[in-house]
Amino acid sequence: MVTVGVPSRAWLFFSPSGRVSRAPYALGLIFWFSLQAAATGQMFAGDSQDSDGLLVLGFLGLVVSALIGVVSMVMLTIKRVHDMGYSGLLALLVFVPIISFPALACFLLWPSSPPNRFGAHPNRPA
């Protein structure tokens, strides 16, 4: 059951519409990076008797979490760019190798803009 007025986690992680402020954006990124780190750790954890099976299973977990995480992080970044008052296409800067880290820093530090065409309030669907 979805409560009216409260954004869902599905909206937060998998929808490009609306705006998201700095704190939820940073927490979303930390969540996905932590999940991928845990998947990487699981890939190399285990005993020596069946290490090949665990390695394959861990690698599969890493690939799945990475694919879902990349999609989710792009959606979060699109909403963050919307909150800054710019088009979501600016989120593609995270895929340009030399520009990605400075762009990420800007996305994390740039303050929210006043109500704009992407929504009246941050952290809400459009």
Buried (B, 14 or more C-beta within 10 A) or exposed (E): EEEEEEBEEEBBBBBBBBBBBBEBBBEBBEBBEEBBEBBBEBBEEBEEEEEEEBBEBBBEBBEEBBEBBBEBBBBBBBBBBBBBBBEBEBBBBBEEEEEEEEBBEBBEEBEBBEEBEBBEEBBBEE
